[in-house]
Amino acid sequence: MPKKNKKRVEIKYPEIAVFALYKGSQMNEHIINSESYSHVLRFIENTMRMNNVVSDKVGISGYKEDVVAYIAMMVNLCMYKDMEIELLGDTSEYDPDYLPKNIRIRSKF
């Protein structure tokens, strides 16, 4: 059997891996009109405003784990932003198994 002539892929080990998106490359009607898009846009705009920054371009960098934690925080905030919290009538007894009726349990699978 003849050997296949496969090109060996060169693995790169840069100090910093930079990924950039072309303007409009990720835009589509479903994403732009989604609630999560609006939420993340507000989050980034608020972050910029608090730091007195105005720009159409944003770069987020850091160690991989920190960037992942930052993005995960935005996702969590978006998922749970409409959660209603109610005060229990009798707070003298704590019941760790109490779950309000308006909270639906999300499956981990």
LUMTORNU-795391 format. One line per field, with one value per residue: residue number from 1; residue in one letter; x, y, z of N, C-alpha, C in turn. Coordinates in steps of 0.1 Angstrom, whole numbers. Atoms other than C-alpha are relative to their C-alpha. Layout:
REM LUMTORNU-795391
n	NUM_...;
res	A_...;
nX	X_...;
nY	Y_...;
nZ	Z_...;
caX	X_...;
caY	Y_...;
caZ	Z_...;
cX	X_...;
cY	Y_...;
cZ	Z_...;
//
This chain:
REM LUMTORNU-795391
n	1_2_3_4_5_6_7_8_9_10_11_12_13_14_15_16_17_18_19_20_21_22_23_24_25_26_27_28_29_30_31_32_33_34_35_36_37_38_39_40_41_42_43_44_45_46_47_48_49_50_51_52_53_54_55_56_57_58_59_60_61_62_63_64_65_66_67_68_69_70_71_72_73_74_75_76_77_78_79_80_81_82_83_84_85_86_87_88_89_90_91_92_93_94_95_96_97_98_99_100_101_102_103_104_105_106_107_108_109;
res	M_P_K_K_N_K_K_R_V_E_I_K_Y_P_E_I_A_V_F_A_L_Y_K_G_S_Q_M_N_E_H_I_I_N_S_E_S_Y_S_H_V_L_R_F_I_E_N_T_M_R_M_N_N_V_V_S_D_K_V_G_I_S_G_Y_K_E_D_V_V_A_Y_I_A_M_M_V_N_L_C_M_Y_K_D_M_E_I_E_L_L_G_D_T_S_E_Y_D_P_D_Y_L_P_K_N_I_R_I_R_S_K_F;
nX	8_-8_2_7_-8_7_-8_0_5_-9_6_-6_0_-3_1_14_8_10_10_8_12_3_12_12_-2_8_13_12_13_4_-9_1_13_1_-1_-14_-9_3_-6_-14_-3_2_-10_-13_1_-1_-14_-8_4_-6_-15_-1_-5_9_-6_8_-7_-3_-9_0_-12_-4_-3_11_10_7_9_11_8_7_11_10_8_10_10_8_8_10_9_7_3_14_4_7_-4_11_-3_9_8_-7_-14_-7_-5_-6_2_-9_7_11_-2_12_8_-3_-14_1_-13_-6_-7_-15_-4;
nY	-12_-13_-10_-12_-12_-10_-11_-1_-12_-6_-4_-13_-2_-14_-5_-4_4_-10_3_-12_2_-10_-7_6_14_8_-6_5_-6_7_-4_-14_-2_9_-6_2_-10_-13_1_-1_-13_-9_3_-5_-14_-5_2_-10_-13_-1_-3_-12_4_0_6_10_13_4_12_6_9_4_14_7_2_-12_-4_10_-4_-12_3_8_-9_-7_10_3_-12_0_12_-1_-14_-2_8_-7_4_-4_1_9_-6_3_2_5_13_1_13_0_6_-9_-5_-7_6_-6_4_13_7_3_13_-1_9;
nZ	0_0_-11_4_-2_-9_-5_-15_-5_-10_-12_-4_-14_-2_-14_-1_11_3_10_3_9_9_-3_6_3_-9_-1_7_-6_-12_-11_-4_-6_-11_-13_-5_7_-6_-13_1_5_-12_-10_5_0_-14_-4_6_-6_-14_1_8_13_11_12_7_-1_-14_-1_-13_0_-13_0_5_-10_-3_11_-1_-12_3_9_-8_-9_8_3_-13_-3_10_-3_-13_-2_-3_-12_-11_-13_-9_-14_-7_-11_-13_3_-12_3_13_6_13_11_5_14_4_11_12_4_6_-1_12_0_2_11;
caX	0_14_17_-6_12_-1_11_23_5_29_19_25_34_31_34_-1_-27_-47_-79_-97_-131_-138_-164_-198_-184_-206_-237_-270_-306_-311_-281_-286_-323_-316_-319_-284_-268_-285_-274_-238_-237_-250_-225_-195_-208_-213_-177_-164_-185_-173_-137_-144_-138_-155_-146_-162_-136_-130_-102_-104_-72_-56_-47_-69_-86_-94_-109_-130_-142_-151_-172_-188_-198_-215_-233_-244_-256_-276_-291_-302_-309_-347_-346_-371_-360_-387_-384_-397_-424_-407_-370_-363_-359_-336_-347_-319_-344_-369_-372_-396_-424_-412_-377_-375_-347_-323_-310_-272_-273;
caY	0_34_59_88_121_140_174_177_204_228_233_269_279_317_336_350_335_363_357_385_386_405_432_417_381_368_389_374_384_357_367_404_402_377_386_373_396_426_415_410_442_461_444_454_489_494_481_506_535_528_531_562_544_550_527_505_478_458_434_411_394_377_342_316_307_343_350_318_329_363_349_323_351_370_338_331_367_364_330_341_378_373_351_362_361_361_366_338_346_329_333_319_284_277_249_241_220_248_257_285_275_300_284_257_231_229_195_191_166;
caZ	0_-9_19_18_14_44_52_87_105_123_159_170_205_206_239_232_209_192_174_157_140_109_112_106_103_132_126_116_123_149_170_168_178_206_243_250_224_239_274_265_245_276_298_276_271_308_314_289_303_339_326_305_272_239_210_183_188_220_229_258_268_297_308_292_325_333_299_302_337_324_295_318_342_313_303_339_343_311_321_356_351_353_384_410_446_473_510_531_556_586_584_619_604_575_552_526_506_501_464_454_430_404_401_376_380_352_342_344_315;
cX	9_-4_-7_10_-7_9_0_-4_10_-8_7_-1_3_-2_-15_-7_-10_-9_-9_-11_-1_-13_-12_1_-9_-15_-10_-12_-3_8_-3_-13_-2_2_14_9_-2_6_15_5_-1_11_14_-1_0_14_8_-4_6_15_2_6_-11_7_-10_6_3_9_-1_11_4_4_-13_-11_-8_-10_-12_-9_-8_-12_-10_-8_-10_-11_-9_-9_-12_-11_-9_-4_-15_-5_-7_4_-11_4_-10_-7_7_14_8_5_5_-3_8_-7_-11_4_-13_-7_4_14_-1_14_5_8_15_4_-6;
cY	12_9_12_12_10_11_0_14_5_5_13_1_15_3_4_-4_11_-4_12_-3_12_7_-6_-15_-9_4_-7_5_-7_4_14_3_-9_8_0_10_13_1_2_14_11_-1_6_15_6_-1_12_14_2_3_11_-3_0_-6_-10_-14_-3_-12_-5_-10_-3_-15_-7_-3_12_5_-9_4_12_-3_-8_9_7_-10_-2_12_1_-11_3_14_2_-8_8_-6_5_-2_-9_6_-2_-3_-5_-15_-1_-14_-1_-7_8_5_7_-6_6_-3_-13_-7_-3_-13_3_-9_5;
cZ	0_12_-5_3_8_4_15_4_11_12_4_15_3_15_2_-13_-2_-11_-2_-10_-9_3_-7_-3_8_0_-9_7_13_12_4_7_13_13_5_-6_6_14_0_-5_11_10_-4_-1_14_5_-6_6_14_-1_-10_-14_-10_-12_-7_1_15_-1_14_0_14_-1_-4_11_4_-10_0_12_-3_-10_7_9_-9_-4_12_3_-10_3_12_3_4_12_10_13_9_14_6_11_13_-3_13_-2_-14_-5_-13_-11_-6_-14_-3_-12_-13_-6_-7_1_-13_0_-2_-12_-13;
//
